[in-house]
Structure formats: structure tokens, C-alpha cells
Amino acid sequence: MNLVIQILPYVQIIVSVVLVLAILLQQSSAGVGGALGGSESGSFHHTRRGFEKFLFYLSIVCGILFALLALLSIIIKAQS
């Protein structure tokens, strides 16, 4: 248990950096109009393929993993 307490902050930092990079590397075609409910490109449906799909799934996995690690950190600190 002592090893988990020592390694957990470093794992959280690594997961958070990967999460931020995965989100920032995703291409976004939504401009200001997309943020306000409109769309500059009409109702164009875009299918993720290849590396874009990988980044999308990576960001989901890293987000869930980061949340679970944060919850684990809270549980460990409550027991101390």
C-alpha cells in the first residue's frame, strides 16, 4: 500500500498530460457559430477515422482513468 501512495501522484500527472495532449491534438471544425448553436459548414456529418478515432478513444479512456485515480487518491487519504 505504501508503494501505491508513492506512485499515485506521478501516475496522475502522466495521465493528465496524455489527456491534455489527446484533447489538444484533435481537430475541431466547429467555429464560433458551432459554439452558439449554428454551424458554418451546414449539417455535415463527420466520421472519425484512423488517428483521429484513436485520439478520440484515448481521450475518453484517459478521462475515465484520471477520474478513477482521483477517486482512489481521495479514498487513500481518507483512510490515513
PDB file of N, CA, C and O in Angstrom:
ATOM      1  N   MET A   1       0.829  -1.193   0.000  1.00  0.00           N
ATOM      2  CA  MET A   1       0.000   0.000   0.000  1.00  0.00           C
ATOM      3  C   MET A   1       0.868   1.249   0.000  1.00  0.00           C
ATOM      4  O   MET A   1       0.498   2.276  -0.569  1.00  0.00           O
ATOM      5  N   ASN A   2       2.017   1.151   0.639  1.00  0.00           N
ATOM      6  CA  ASN A   2       2.928   2.284   0.695  1.00  0.00           C
ATOM      7  C   ASN A   2       3.444   2.643  -0.694  1.00  0.00           C
ATOM      8  O   ASN A   2       3.632   3.817  -1.012  1.00  0.00           O
ATOM      9  N   LEU A   3       3.670   1.627  -1.515  1.00  0.00           N
ATOM     10  CA  LEU A   3       4.144   1.849  -2.878  1.00  0.00           C
ATOM     11  C   LEU A   3       3.087   2.570  -3.719  1.00  0.00           C
ATOM     12  O   LEU A   3       3.425   3.432  -4.531  1.00  0.00           O
ATOM     13  N   VAL A   4       1.821   2.222  -3.530  1.00  0.00           N
ATOM     14  CA  VAL A   4       0.733   2.870  -4.264  1.00  0.00           C
ATOM     15  C   VAL A   4       0.653   4.348  -3.901  1.00  0.00           C
ATOM     16  O   VAL A   4       0.431   5.190  -4.771  1.00  0.00           O
ATOM     17  N   ILE A   5       0.830   4.663  -2.636  1.00  0.00           N
ATOM     18  CA  ILE A   5       0.778   6.049  -2.180  1.00  0.00           C
ATOM     19  C   ILE A   5       1.909   6.863  -2.788  1.00  0.00           C
ATOM     20  O   ILE A   5       1.729   8.041  -3.096  1.00  0.00           O
ATOM     21  N   GLN A   6       3.068   6.248  -2.962  1.00  0.00           N
ATOM     22  CA  GLN A   6       4.214   6.956  -3.531  1.00  0.00           C
ATOM     23  C   GLN A   6       4.099   7.131  -5.043  1.00  0.00           C
ATOM     24  O   GLN A   6       4.520   8.159  -5.572  1.00  0.00           O
ATOM     25  N   ILE A   7       3.542   6.158  -5.741  1.00  0.00           N
ATOM     26  CA  ILE A   7       3.495   6.181  -7.202  1.00  0.00           C
ATOM     27  C   ILE A   7       2.273   6.945  -7.730  1.00  0.00           C
ATOM     28  O   ILE A   7       2.329   7.505  -8.825  1.00  0.00           O
ATOM     29  N   LEU A   8       1.189   6.977  -6.979  1.00  0.00           N
ATOM     30  CA  LEU A   8      -0.076   7.544  -7.454  1.00  0.00           C
ATOM     31  C   LEU A   8       0.031   8.980  -7.986  1.00  0.00           C
ATOM     32  O   LEU A   8      -0.526   9.254  -9.049  1.00  0.00           O
ATOM     33  N   PRO A   9       0.707   9.901  -7.313  1.00  0.00           N
ATOM     34  CA  PRO A   9       0.786  11.271  -7.877  1.00  0.00           C
ATOM     35  C   PRO A   9       1.488  11.326  -9.233  1.00  0.00           C
ATOM     36  O   PRO A   9       1.086  12.099 -10.103  1.00  0.00           O
ATOM     37  N   TYR A  10       2.515  10.528  -9.422  1.00  0.00           N
ATOM     38  CA  TYR A  10       3.226  10.511 -10.699  1.00  0.00           C
ATOM     39  C   TYR A  10       2.363   9.927 -11.819  1.00  0.00           C
ATOM     40  O   TYR A  10       2.401  10.401 -12.954  1.00  0.00           O
ATOM     41  N   VAL A  11       1.597   8.907 -11.490  1.00  0.00           N
ATOM     42  CA  VAL A  11       0.697   8.301 -12.475  1.00  0.00           C
ATOM     43  C   VAL A  11      -0.388   9.309 -12.866  1.00  0.00           C
ATOM     44  O   VAL A  11      -0.757   9.407 -14.036  1.00  0.00           O
ATOM     45  N   GLN A  12      -0.897  10.057 -11.879  1.00  0.00           N
ATOM     46  CA  GLN A  12      -1.910  11.073 -12.174  1.00  0.00           C
ATOM     47  C   GLN A  12      -1.351  12.163 -13.085  1.00  0.00           C
ATOM     48  O   GLN A  12      -2.046  12.622 -13.992  1.00  0.00           O
ATOM     49  N   ILE A  13      -0.121  12.579 -12.861  1.00  0.00           N
ATOM     50  CA  ILE A  13       0.491  13.599 -13.700  1.00  0.00           C
ATOM     51  C   ILE A  13       0.656  13.094 -15.123  1.00  0.00           C
ATOM     52  O   ILE A  13       0.362  13.821 -16.073  1.00  0.00           O
ATOM     53  N   ILE A  14       1.120  11.864 -15.286  1.00  0.00           N
ATOM     54  CA  ILE A  14       1.323  11.294 -16.621  1.00  0.00           C
ATOM     55  C   ILE A  14      -0.009  11.169 -17.357  1.00  0.00           C
ATOM     56  O   ILE A  14      -0.106  11.526 -18.531  1.00  0.00           O
ATOM     57  N   VAL A  15      -1.034  10.663 -16.672  1.00  0.00           N
ATOM     58  CA  VAL A  15      -2.355  10.505 -17.303  1.00  0.00           C
ATOM     59  C   VAL A  15      -2.939  11.866 -17.671  1.00  0.00           C
ATOM     60  O   VAL A  15      -3.554  12.007 -18.728  1.00  0.00           O
ATOM     61  N   SER A  16      -2.755  12.858 -16.820  1.00  0.00           N
ATOM     62  CA  SER A  16      -3.304  14.181 -17.127  1.00  0.00           C
ATOM     63  C   SER A  16      -2.598  14.820 -18.321  1.00  0.00           C
ATOM     64  O   SER A  16      -3.248  15.478 -19.134  1.00  0.00           O
ATOM     65  N   VAL A  17      -1.284  14.642 -18.442  1.00  0.00           N
ATOM     66  CA  VAL A  17      -0.559  15.189 -19.593  1.00  0.00           C
ATOM     67  C   VAL A  17      -1.008  14.500 -20.879  1.00  0.00           C
ATOM     68  O   VAL A  17      -1.209  15.160 -21.899  1.00  0.00           O
ATOM     69  N   VAL A  18      -1.166  13.179 -20.837  1.00  0.00           N
ATOM     70  CA  VAL A  18      -1.632  12.444 -22.017  1.00  0.00           C
ATOM     71  C   VAL A  18      -3.047  12.876 -22.388  1.00  0.00           C
ATOM     72  O   VAL A  18      -3.367  13.005 -23.570  1.00  0.00           O
ATOM     73  N   LEU A  19      -3.896  13.099 -21.384  1.00  0.00           N
ATOM     74  CA  LEU A  19      -5.264  13.546 -21.637  1.00  0.00           C
ATOM     75  C   LEU A  19      -5.291  14.919 -22.297  1.00  0.00           C
ATOM     76  O   LEU A  19      -6.028  15.129 -23.261  1.00  0.00           O
ATOM     77  N   VAL A  20      -4.504  15.842 -21.792  1.00  0.00           N
ATOM     78  CA  VAL A  20      -4.463  17.187 -22.370  1.00  0.00           C
ATOM     79  C   VAL A  20      -3.940  17.139 -23.803  1.00  0.00           C
ATOM     80  O   VAL A  20      -4.487  17.802 -24.684  1.00  0.00           O
ATOM     81  N   LEU A  21      -2.891  16.363 -24.040  1.00  0.00           N
ATOM     82  CA  LEU A  21      -2.343  16.244 -25.394  1.00  0.00           C
ATOM     83  C   LEU A  21      -3.344  15.598 -26.350  1.00  0.00           C
ATOM     84  O   LEU A  21      -3.472  16.031 -27.495  1.00  0.00           O
ATOM     85  N   ALA A  22      -4.051  14.570 -25.891  1.00  0.00           N
ATOM     86  CA  ALA A  22      -5.034  13.904 -26.747  1.00  0.00           C
ATOM     87  C   ALA A  22      -6.173  14.848 -27.114  1.00  0.00           C
ATOM     88  O   ALA A  22      -6.689  14.798 -28.231  1.00  0.00           O
ATOM     89  N   ILE A  23      -6.564  15.703 -26.184  1.00  0.00           N
ATOM     90  CA  ILE A  23      -7.644  16.651 -26.470  1.00  0.00           C
ATOM     91  C   ILE A  23      -7.159  17.747 -27.400  1.00  0.00           C
ATOM     92  O   ILE A  23      -7.872  18.127 -28.329  1.00  0.00           O
ATOM     93  N   LEU A  24      -5.962  18.262 -27.169  1.00  0.00           N
ATOM     94  CA  LEU A  24      -5.449  19.352 -27.992  1.00  0.00           C
ATOM     95  C   LEU A  24      -5.102  18.923 -29.409  1.00  0.00           C
ATOM     96  O   LEU A  24      -5.149  19.742 -30.326  1.00  0.00           O
ATOM     97  N   LEU A  25      -4.754  17.658 -29.607  1.00  0.00           N
ATOM     98  CA  LEU A  25      -4.397  17.183 -30.936  1.00  0.00           C
ATOM     99  C   LEU A  25      -5.611  16.871 -31.811  1.00  0.00           C
ATOM    100  O   LEU A  25      -5.472  16.679 -33.019  1.00  0.00           O
ATOM    101  N   GLN A  26      -6.782  16.820 -31.217  1.00  0.00           N
ATOM    102  CA  GLN A  26      -7.978  16.540 -32.004  1.00  0.00           C
ATOM    103  C   GLN A  26      -8.330  17.749 -32.847  1.00  0.00           C
ATOM    104  O   GLN A  26      -8.265  18.888 -32.384  1.00  0.00           O
ATOM    105  N   GLN A  27      -8.704  17.489 -34.087  1.00  0.00           N
ATOM    106  CA  GLN A  27      -9.094  18.580 -34.978  1.00  0.00           C
ATOM    107  C   GLN A  27     -10.517  18.997 -34.657  1.00  0.00           C
ATOM    108  O   GLN A  27     -11.383  18.170 -34.372  1.00  0.00           O
ATOM    109  N   SER A  28     -10.731  20.282 -34.709  1.00  0.00           N
ATOM    110  CA  SER A  28     -12.060  20.794 -34.432  1.00  0.00           C
ATOM    111  C   SER A  28     -12.509  21.646 -35.612  1.00  0.00           C
ATOM    112  O   SER A  28     -11.837  22.610 -35.978  1.00  0.00           O
ATOM    113  N   SER A  29     -13.638  21.295 -36.201  1.00  0.00           N
ATOM    114  CA  SER A  29     -14.159  22.072 -37.311  1.00  0.00           C
ATOM    115  C   SER A  29     -15.222  23.055 -36.843  1.00  0.00           C
ATOM    116  O   SER A  29     -15.763  23.810 -37.650  1.00  0.00           O
ATOM    117  N   ALA A  30     -15.528  23.056 -35.554  1.00  0.00           N
ATOM    118  CA  ALA A  30     -16.546  23.948 -35.020  1.00  0.00           C
ATOM    119  C   ALA A  30     -15.929  25.299 -34.718  1.00  0.00           C
ATOM    120  O   ALA A  30     -14.966  25.401 -33.959  1.00  0.00           O
ATOM    121  N   GLY A  31     -16.486  26.319 -35.312  1.00  0.00           N
ATOM    122  CA  GLY A  31     -16.026  27.679 -35.065  1.00  0.00           C
ATOM    123  C   GLY A  31     -16.911  28.346 -34.031  1.00  0.00           C
ATOM    124  O   GLY A  31     -17.492  27.678 -33.176  1.00  0.00           O
ATOM    125  N   VAL A  32     -17.011  29.661 -34.110  1.00  0.00           N
ATOM    126  CA  VAL A  32     -17.851  30.408 -33.185  1.00  0.00           C
ATOM    127  C   VAL A  32     -19.321  30.068 -33.418  1.00  0.00           C
ATOM    128  O   VAL A  32     -20.101  29.994 -32.469  1.00  0.00           O
ATOM    129  N   GLY A  33     -19.692  29.863 -34.663  1.00  0.00           N
ATOM    130  CA  GLY A  33     -21.076  29.501 -34.968  1.00  0.00           C
ATOM    131  C   GLY A  33     -21.458  28.161 -34.379  1.00  0.00           C
ATOM    132  O   GLY A  33     -22.594  27.977 -33.942  1.00  0.00           O
ATOM    133  N   GLY A  34     -20.522  27.220 -34.359  1.00  0.00           N
ATOM    134  CA  GLY A  34     -20.799  25.916 -33.769  1.00  0.00           C
ATOM    135  C   GLY A  34     -20.969  25.991 -32.270  1.00  0.00           C
ATOM    136  O   GLY A  34     -21.735  25.220 -31.692  1.00  0.00           O
ATOM    137  N   ALA A  35     -20.266  26.909 -31.633  1.00  0.00           N
ATOM    138  CA  ALA A  35     -20.381  27.065 -30.189  1.00  0.00           C
ATOM    139  C   ALA A  35     -21.706  27.704 -29.800  1.00  0.00           C
ATOM    140  O   ALA A  35     -22.205  27.474 -28.698  1.00  0.00           O
ATOM    141  N   LEU A  36     -22.285  28.508 -30.696  1.00  0.00           N
ATOM    142  CA  LEU A  36     -23.535  29.189 -30.394  1.00  0.00           C
ATOM    143  C   LEU A  36     -24.762  28.477 -30.938  1.00  0.00           C
ATOM    144  O   LEU A  36     -25.866  29.020 -30.893  1.00  0.00           O
ATOM    145  N   GLY A  37     -24.581  27.285 -31.442  1.00  0.00           N
ATOM    146  CA  GLY A  37     -25.717  26.506 -31.914  1.00  0.00           C
ATOM    147  C   GLY A  37     -25.835  26.449 -33.416  1.00  0.00           C
ATOM    148  O   GLY A  37     -26.526  25.580 -33.946  1.00  0.00           O
ATOM    149  N   GLY A  38     -25.180  27.350 -34.113  1.00  0.00           N
ATOM    150  CA  GLY A  38     -25.210  27.326 -35.568  1.00  0.00           C
ATOM    151  C   GLY A  38     -24.063  26.494 -36.096  1.00  0.00           C
ATOM    152  O   GLY A  38     -23.282  25.935 -35.327  1.00  0.00           O
ATOM    153  N   SER A  39     -23.966  26.417 -37.386  1.00  0.00           N
ATOM    154  CA  SER A  39     -22.877  25.666 -37.976  1.00  0.00           C
ATOM    155  C   SER A  39     -22.431  26.350 -39.253  1.00  0.00           C
ATOM    156  O   SER A  39     -23.251  26.698 -40.103  1.00  0.00           O
ATOM    157  N   GLU A  40     -21.132  26.540 -39.382  1.00  0.00           N
ATOM    158  CA  GLU A  40     -20.615  27.202 -40.570  1.00  0.00           C
ATOM    159  C   GLU A  40     -20.604  26.279 -41.772  1.00  0.00           C
ATOM    160  O   GLU A  40     -20.650  26.748 -42.910  1.00  0.00           O
ATOM    161  N   SER A  41     -20.545  24.987 -41.544  1.00  0.00           N
ATOM    162  CA  SER A  41     -20.441  24.034 -42.648  1.00  0.00           C
ATOM    163  C   SER A  41     -21.760  23.310 -42.910  1.00  0.00           C
ATOM    164  O   SER A  41     -21.765  22.283 -43.589  1.00  0.00           O
ATOM    165  N   GLY A  42     -22.836  23.798 -42.408  1.00  0.00           N
ATOM    166  CA  GLY A  42     -24.115  23.138 -42.616  1.00  0.00           C
ATOM    167  C   GLY A  42     -24.269  21.942 -41.697  1.00  0.00           C
ATOM    168  O   GLY A  42     -23.683  21.900 -40.615  1.00  0.00           O
ATOM    169  N   SER A  43     -25.050  20.983 -42.126  1.00  0.00           N
ATOM    170  CA  SER A  43     -25.266  19.788 -41.306  1.00  0.00           C
ATOM    171  C   SER A  43     -24.400  18.644 -41.813  1.00  0.00           C
ATOM    172  O   SER A  43     -24.895  17.551 -42.089  1.00  0.00           O
ATOM    173  N   PHE A  44     -23.142  18.897 -41.930  1.00  0.00           N
ATOM    174  CA  PHE A  44     -22.192  17.908 -42.430  1.00  0.00           C
ATOM    175  C   PHE A  44     -21.831  16.925 -41.328  1.00  0.00           C
ATOM    176  O   PHE A  44     -21.392  17.320 -40.248  1.00  0.00           O
ATOM    177  N   HIS A  45     -22.019  15.654 -41.608  1.00  0.00           N
ATOM    178  CA  HIS A  45     -21.679  14.614 -40.637  1.00  0.00           C
ATOM    179  C   HIS A  45     -20.252  14.139 -40.893  1.00  0.00           C
ATOM    180  O   HIS A  45     -19.903  13.766 -42.014  1.00  0.00           O
ATOM    181  N   HIS A  46     -19.440  14.155 -39.854  1.00  0.00           N
ATOM    182  CA  HIS A  46     -18.031  13.788 -39.987  1.00  0.00           C
ATOM    183  C   HIS A  46     -17.776  12.479 -39.248  1.00  0.00           C
ATOM    184  O   HIS A  46     -18.101  12.362 -38.066  1.00  0.00           O
ATOM    185  N   THR A  47     -17.205  11.507 -39.924  1.00  0.00           N
ATOM    186  CA  THR A  47     -16.869  10.226 -39.324  1.00  0.00           C
ATOM    187  C   THR A  47     -15.394  10.217 -38.968  1.00  0.00           C
ATOM    188  O   THR A  47     -14.541  10.529 -39.798  1.00  0.00           O
ATOM    189  N   ARG A  48     -15.103   9.854 -37.725  1.00  0.00           N
ATOM    190  CA  ARG A  48     -13.705   9.781 -37.299  1.00  0.00           C
ATOM    191  C   ARG A  48     -13.068   8.519 -37.877  1.00  0.00           C
ATOM    192  O   ARG A  48     -13.657   7.439 -37.859  1.00  0.00           O
ATOM    193  N   ARG A  49     -11.849   8.686 -38.390  1.00  0.00           N
ATOM    194  CA  ARG A  49     -11.130   7.545 -38.945  1.00  0.00           C
ATOM    195  C   ARG A  49      -9.672   7.652 -38.592  1.00  0.00           C
ATOM    196  O   ARG A  49      -9.130   8.749 -38.454  1.00  0.00           O
ATOM    197  N   GLY A  50      -9.038   6.510 -38.445  1.00  0.00           N
ATOM    198  CA  GLY A  50      -7.598   6.461 -38.250  1.00  0.00           C
ATOM    199  C   GLY A  50      -7.147   7.087 -36.946  1.00  0.00           C
ATOM    200  O   GLY A  50      -7.659   6.770 -35.873  1.00  0.00           O
ATOM    201  N   PHE A  51      -6.163   7.996 -37.063  1.00  0.00           N
ATOM    202  CA  PHE A  51      -5.544   8.598 -35.888  1.00  0.00           C
ATOM    203  C   PHE A  51      -6.533   9.471 -35.122  1.00  0.00           C
ATOM    204  O   PHE A  51      -6.449   9.569 -33.898  1.00  0.00           O
ATOM    205  N   GLU A  52      -7.460  10.102 -35.823  1.00  0.00           N
ATOM    206  CA  GLU A  52      -8.458  10.934 -35.151  1.00  0.00           C
ATOM    207  C   GLU A  52      -9.362  10.079 -34.258  1.00  0.00           C
ATOM    208  O   GLU A  52      -9.732  10.503 -33.162  1.00  0.00           O
ATOM    209  N   LYS A  53      -9.713   8.896 -34.717  1.00  0.00           N
ATOM    210  CA  LYS A  53     -10.526   7.980 -33.917  1.00  0.00           C
ATOM    211  C   LYS A  53      -9.742   7.475 -32.714  1.00  0.00           C
ATOM    212  O   LYS A  53     -10.286   7.339 -31.618  1.00  0.00           O
ATOM    213  N   PHE A  54      -8.449   7.197 -32.930  1.00  0.00           N
ATOM    214  CA  PHE A  54      -7.580   6.765 -31.833  1.00  0.00           C
ATOM    215  C   PHE A  54      -7.492   7.847 -30.758  1.00  0.00           C
ATOM    216  O   PHE A  54      -7.588   7.543 -29.569  1.00  0.00           O
ATOM    217  N   LEU A  55      -7.311   9.108 -31.161  1.00  0.00           N
ATOM    218  CA  LEU A  55      -7.224  10.205 -30.194  1.00  0.00           C
ATOM    219  C   LEU A  55      -8.539  10.384 -29.444  1.00  0.00           C
ATOM    220  O   LEU A  55      -8.541  10.695 -28.253  1.00  0.00           O
ATOM    221  N   PHE A  56      -9.652  10.189 -30.138  1.00  0.00           N
ATOM    222  CA  PHE A  56     -10.964  10.309 -29.504  1.00  0.00           C
ATOM    223  C   PHE A  56     -11.128   9.258 -28.404  1.00  0.00           C
ATOM    224  O   PHE A  56     -11.524   9.580 -27.284  1.00  0.00           O
ATOM    225  N   TYR A  57     -10.826   8.015 -28.727  1.00  0.00           N
ATOM    226  CA  TYR A  57     -10.943   6.951 -27.729  1.00  0.00           C
ATOM    227  C   TYR A  57      -9.893   7.090 -26.629  1.00  0.00           C
ATOM    228  O   TYR A  57     -10.163   6.771 -25.471  1.00  0.00           O
ATOM    229  N   LEU A  58      -8.706   7.559 -26.980  1.00  0.00           N
ATOM    230  CA  LEU A  58      -7.656   7.768 -25.975  1.00  0.00           C
ATOM    231  C   LEU A  58      -8.081   8.833 -24.972  1.00  0.00           C
ATOM    232  O   LEU A  58      -7.830   8.691 -23.775  1.00  0.00           O
ATOM    233  N   SER A  59      -8.713   9.884 -25.442  1.00  0.00           N
ATOM    234  CA  SER A  59      -9.154  10.934 -24.526  1.00  0.00           C
ATOM    235  C   SER A  59     -10.259  10.438 -23.595  1.00  0.00           C
ATOM    236  O   SER A  59     -10.305  10.823 -22.427  1.00  0.00           O
ATOM    237  N   ILE A  60     -11.138   9.595 -24.103  1.00  0.00           N
ATOM    238  CA  ILE A  60     -12.187   9.021 -23.249  1.00  0.00           C
ATOM    239  C   ILE A  60     -11.586   8.121 -22.179  1.00  0.00           C
ATOM    240  O   ILE A  60     -11.942   8.219 -21.005  1.00  0.00           O
ATOM    241  N   VAL A  61     -10.674   7.242 -22.588  1.00  0.00           N
ATOM    242  CA  VAL A  61     -10.044   6.311 -21.645  1.00  0.00           C
ATOM    243  C   VAL A  61      -9.230   7.071 -20.604  1.00  0.00           C
ATOM    244  O   VAL A  61      -9.300   6.759 -19.415  1.00  0.00           O
ATOM    245  N   CYS A  62      -8.465   8.059 -21.036  1.00  0.00           N
ATOM    246  CA  CYS A  62      -7.648   8.832 -20.093  1.00  0.00           C
ATOM    247  C   CYS A  62      -8.511   9.641 -19.134  1.00  0.00           C
ATOM    248  O   CYS A  62      -8.157   9.793 -17.965  1.00  0.00           O
ATOM    249  N   GLY A  63      -9.637  10.160 -19.610  1.00  0.00           N
ATOM    250  CA  GLY A  63     -10.546  10.894 -18.737  1.00  0.00           C
ATOM    251  C   GLY A  63     -11.133  10.011 -17.649  1.00  0.00           C
ATOM    252  O   GLY A  63     -11.205  10.408 -16.486  1.00  0.00           O
ATOM    253  N   ILE A  64     -11.550   8.816 -18.032  1.00  0.00           N
ATOM    254  CA  ILE A  64     -12.105   7.870 -17.051  1.00  0.00           C
ATOM    255  C   ILE A  64     -11.023   7.415 -16.087  1.00  0.00           C
ATOM    256  O   ILE A  64     -11.255   7.332 -14.881  1.00  0.00           O
ATOM    257  N   LEU A  65      -9.839   7.118 -16.615  1.00  0.00           N
ATOM    258  CA  LEU A  65      -8.727   6.680 -15.777  1.00  0.00           C
ATOM    259  C   LEU A  65      -8.316   7.774 -14.794  1.00  0.00           C
ATOM    260  O   LEU A  65      -8.033   7.492 -13.630  1.00  0.00           O
ATOM    261  N   PHE A  66      -8.285   9.022 -15.262  1.00  0.00           N
ATOM    262  CA  PHE A  66      -7.927  10.126 -14.374  1.00  0.00           C
ATOM    263  C   PHE A  66      -8.950  10.286 -13.255  1.00  0.00           C
ATOM    264  O   PHE A  66      -8.580  10.527 -12.106  1.00  0.00           O
ATOM    265  N   ALA A  67     -10.220  10.154 -13.581  1.00  0.00           N
ATOM    266  CA  ALA A  67     -11.262  10.264 -12.561  1.00  0.00           C
ATOM    267  C   ALA A  67     -11.155   9.138 -11.535  1.00  0.00           C
ATOM    268  O   ALA A  67     -11.326   9.368 -10.338  1.00  0.00           O
ATOM    269  N   LEU A  68     -10.873   7.928 -12.003  1.00  0.00           N
ATOM    270  CA  LEU A  68     -10.718   6.799 -11.077  1.00  0.00           C
ATOM    271  C   LEU A  68      -9.491   6.969 -10.188  1.00  0.00           C
ATOM    272  O   LEU A  68      -9.536   6.640  -9.002  1.00  0.00           O
ATOM    273  N   LEU A  69      -8.395   7.479 -10.749  1.00  0.00           N
ATOM    274  CA  LEU A  69      -7.190   7.721  -9.953  1.00  0.00           C
ATOM    275  C   LEU A  69      -7.428   8.809  -8.912  1.00  0.00           C
ATOM    276  O   LEU A  69      -6.927   8.713  -7.792  1.00  0.00           O
ATOM    277  N   ALA A  70      -8.182   9.835  -9.267  1.00  0.00           N
ATOM    278  CA  ALA A  70      -8.508  10.888  -8.306  1.00  0.00           C
ATOM    279  C   ALA A  70      -9.376  10.336  -7.180  1.00  0.00           C
ATOM    280  O   ALA A  70      -9.176  10.678  -6.015  1.00  0.00           O
ATOM    281  N   LEU A  71     -10.333   9.488  -7.523  1.00  0.00           N
ATOM    282  CA  LEU A  71     -11.179   8.857  -6.516  1.00  0.00           C
ATOM    283  C   LEU A  71     -10.355   7.955  -5.600  1.00  0.00           C
ATOM    284  O   LEU A  71     -10.559   7.947  -4.386  1.00  0.00           O
ATOM    285  N   LEU A  72      -9.431   7.199  -6.177  1.00  0.00           N
ATOM    286  CA  LEU A  72      -8.549   6.341  -5.385  1.00  0.00           C
ATOM    287  C   LEU A  72      -7.688   7.175  -4.448  1.00  0.00           C
ATOM    288  O   LEU A  72      -7.457   6.783  -3.304  1.00  0.00           O
ATOM    289  N   SER A  73      -7.217   8.304  -4.917  1.00  0.00           N
ATOM    290  CA  SER A  73      -6.415   9.194  -4.083  1.00  0.00           C
ATOM    291  C   SER A  73      -7.209   9.721  -2.903  1.00  0.00           C
ATOM    292  O   SER A  73      -6.692   9.814  -1.789  1.00  0.00           O
ATOM    293  N   ILE A  74      -8.466  10.068  -3.145  1.00  0.00           N
ATOM    294  CA  ILE A  74      -9.330  10.548  -2.056  1.00  0.00           C
ATOM    295  C   ILE A  74      -9.579   9.442  -1.042  1.00  0.00           C
ATOM    296  O   ILE A  74      -9.549   9.687   0.164  1.00  0.00           O
ATOM    297  N   ILE A  75      -9.821   8.242  -1.516  1.00  0.00           N
ATOM    298  CA  ILE A  75     -10.079   7.110  -0.614  1.00  0.00           C
ATOM    299  C   ILE A  75      -8.852   6.801   0.240  1.00  0.00           C
ATOM    300  O   ILE A  75      -8.979   6.535   1.436  1.00  0.00           O
ATOM    301  N   ILE A  76      -7.674   6.835  -0.363  1.00  0.00           N
ATOM    302  CA  ILE A  76      -6.444   6.542   0.375  1.00  0.00           C
ATOM    303  C   ILE A  76      -6.187   7.613   1.432  1.00  0.00           C
ATOM    304  O   ILE A  76      -5.776   7.293   2.547  1.00  0.00           O
ATOM    305  N   LYS A  77      -6.426   8.882   1.093  1.00  0.00           N
ATOM    306  CA  LYS A  77      -6.202   9.960   2.066  1.00  0.00           C
ATOM    307  C   LYS A  77      -7.229   9.912   3.186  1.00  0.00           C
ATOM    308  O   LYS A  77      -6.923  10.319   4.307  1.00  0.00           O
ATOM    309  N   ALA A  78      -8.437   9.429   2.919  1.00  0.00           N
ATOM    310  CA  ALA A  78      -9.454   9.326   3.965  1.00  0.00           C
ATOM    311  C   ALA A  78      -9.113   8.226   4.966  1.00  0.00           C
ATOM    312  O   ALA A  78      -9.471   8.323   6.140  1.00  0.00           O
ATOM    313  N   GLN A  79      -8.425   7.186   4.511  1.00  0.00           N
ATOM    314  CA  GLN A  79      -8.053   6.090   5.387  1.00  0.00           C
ATOM    315  C   GLN A  79      -6.843   6.428   6.255  1.00  0.00           C
ATOM    316  O   GLN A  79      -6.634   5.809   7.299  1.00  0.00           O
ATOM    317  N   SER A  80      -6.053   7.399   5.830  1.00  0.00           N
ATOM    318  CA  SER A  80      -4.845   7.756   6.589  1.00  0.00           C
ATOM    319  C   SER A  80      -5.169   8.533   7.837  1.00  0.00           C
ATOM    320  O   SER A  80      -4.265   8.908   8.584  1.00  0.00           O
TER     321      SER A  80
END
